[in-house]
C-alpha cells in the first residue's frame, strides 16, 4: 500500500482553521521560526528545563535536546515547505496556556538528519504538535508524525522496498 500524498487526498467536511488565540499564534510563530532554520530560537525562548516528547518514543529534557529533535527533522528536508493547517490556543481558568498545531512538511529528502543519507525522495510529512507554556517560555512540547510512513516514502522511491 502506498503512503498518503496530497495527490490522493479527499477533502473532508471540516474546513476550519482553528482560533485566533494568542497562545496558538505564539506557538505557530515558534514553529515557523524553527522551520525557517532559526534553531537559536529554541535555545533562547524555550524554558531551560523544557520537556519534549517526540516520535520514536523520544523523551528529552533540555533546550539542547529539543533543538536536536527539530534540527534532525528540518535537516532531512532543508528546502521543504512548512504549512500550518490548523492552530488553536487557550489560556486562563487556572490552567497553563497551551496550543495545538496541525502541520505539513512537503519537500525532498535532500539533507542528512533524522532520516539518514539524502535520497532525493519526495516526502509528505503530516504532523501535529502541542505545547504548554510556563513563566519562562515553552515548558512542555509534544510532536508527532508517522515515522514509518516517512521511511516508507523514502525507501519506496529509492527502490529499497
DAKA-V931121 format. One record per residue. N is the residue number from 1. RES is the residue in one small letter. SS is DSSP state (H for helix, E for strand, C for the rest). OMEGA is omega in degrees with one decimal (999 if undefined). D_FIRST is the distance of its C-alpha to the first C-alpha in whole Angstrom. Layout:
n=(N;N)
res=(RES;RES)
ss=(SS;SS)
omega=(OMEGA;OMEGA)
d_first=(D_FIRST;D_FIRST)
This chain:
n=(1;2;3;4;5;6;7;8;9;10;11;12;13;14;15;16;17;18;19;20;21;22;23;24;25;26;27;28;29;30;31;32;33;34;35;36;37;38;39;40;41;42;43;44;45;46;47;48;49;50;51;52;53;54;55;56;57;58;59;60;61;62;63;64;65;66;67;68;69;70;71;72;73;74;75;76;77;78;79;80;81;82;83;84;85;86;87;88;89;90;91;92;93;94;95;96;97;98;99;100;101;102;103;104;105;106;107;108;109;110;111;112;113;114;115;116;117;118;119;120;121;122;123;124;125;126;127;128;129;130;131;132;133;134;135;136;137;138;139;140;141;142;143;144;145;146;147;148;149;150;151;152;153;154;155;156;157;158;159;160;161)
res=(x;x;x;x;x;x;x;x;x;x;x;x;x;x;x;x;x;x;x;x;x;x;x;x;x;x;x;x;x;x;x;x;x;x;x;x;x;x;x;x;x;x;x;x;x;x;x;x;x;x;x;x;x;x;x;x;x;x;x;x;x;x;x;x;x;x;x;x;x;x;x;x;x;x;x;x;x;x;x;x;x;x;x;x;x;x;x;x;x;x;x;x;x;x;x;x;x;x;x;x;x;x;x;x;x;x;x;x;x;x;x;x;x;x;x;x;x;x;x;x;x;x;x;x;x;x;x;x;x;x;x;x;x;x;x;x;x;x;x;x;x;x;x;x;x;x;x;x;x;x;x;x;x;x;x;x;x;x;x;x;x)
ss=(C;C;C;C;C;H;H;H;C;C;C;C;C;C;C;C;C;E;C;C;C;H;H;H;H;H;H;H;H;H;H;H;H;H;H;C;C;C;C;H;H;H;H;H;H;E;E;E;E;E;E;E;E;E;C;C;C;E;E;E;E;C;H;H;H;H;H;H;H;H;H;H;H;H;H;H;C;C;C;C;E;E;E;E;E;E;E;E;E;E;E;E;C;C;E;E;E;E;E;E;E;E;E;E;E;E;E;E;C;C;C;C;E;C;C;E;C;C;C;C;C;E;E;E;E;E;E;E;E;E;E;E;E;E;C;C;E;E;E;E;E;E;E;E;E;C;H;H;H;H;H;H;H;H;H;H;H;H;C;C;C)
omega=(-179.4;176.2;178.5;173.5;179.7;-178.1;-179.1;-179.2;174.9;-178.3;176.7;-176.6;-178.5;-180.0;-178.9;179.3;179.4;178.0;-177.8;179.5;-177.3;-178.0;173.5;179.1;178.8;179.3;176.6;177.8;179.6;-179.8;176.5;178.8;179.2;-178.7;172.5;176.0;174.2;-176.3;173.7;179.8;179.7;-176.4;-178.8;-172.6;175.7;175.0;-177.8;176.9;-176.4;174.2;179.8;-179.4;-167.1;-179.8;-178.6;-179.9;177.4;171.5;-176.5;179.1;171.3;177.0;-176.4;-179.3;175.0;178.1;178.9;177.4;-177.0;178.6;179.3;179.4;-175.6;179.6;178.0;-175.2;-169.8;-178.9;-179.0;178.6;178.4;-178.5;173.7;-179.9;-177.9;176.2;174.7;175.7;176.0;177.5;179.2;-179.6;175.3;172.4;177.1;174.9;-177.6;-178.7;176.0;-177.0;169.8;-171.1;175.7;173.2;-176.9;177.7;-174.9;176.6;-174.3;179.4;174.9;-179.5;-177.7;-175.2;171.2;-175.1;178.9;-179.4;-176.0;-179.3;173.4;-174.4;177.5;-177.9;174.6;-177.7;172.6;-178.1;176.9;-179.4;172.5;-177.4;176.0;-176.0;-178.6;177.2;179.7;-173.9;174.9;-179.0;175.0;175.9;-177.0;167.3;-176.0;-179.8;-178.9;179.0;178.5;177.9;-179.5;177.5;-179.1;-175.0;178.2;-178.2;179.1;177.7;-178.8;172.7;999)
d_first=(0;4;7;9;12;15;15;13;15;17;20;22;25;26;27;30;30;32;35;38;39;41;38;35;37;38;35;33;36;35;31;32;35;32;30;33;33;36;36;39;39;37;40;43;41;40;42;43;41;38;35;32;29;25;22;22;25;27;31;33;37;38;38;37;34;33;34;32;29;29;30;27;24;26;27;24;23;27;27;24;25;26;26;27;25;27;30;33;36;39;42;45;46;46;43;42;40;37;34;30;28;24;23;21;21;20;21;21;21;24;26;27;26;24;21;23;24;23;21;21;17;17;16;15;17;17;20;23;27;30;33;36;40;43;46;45;42;38;39;35;32;28;25;22;18;15;16;13;11;13;13;10;11;14;13;11;13;16;15;15;12)
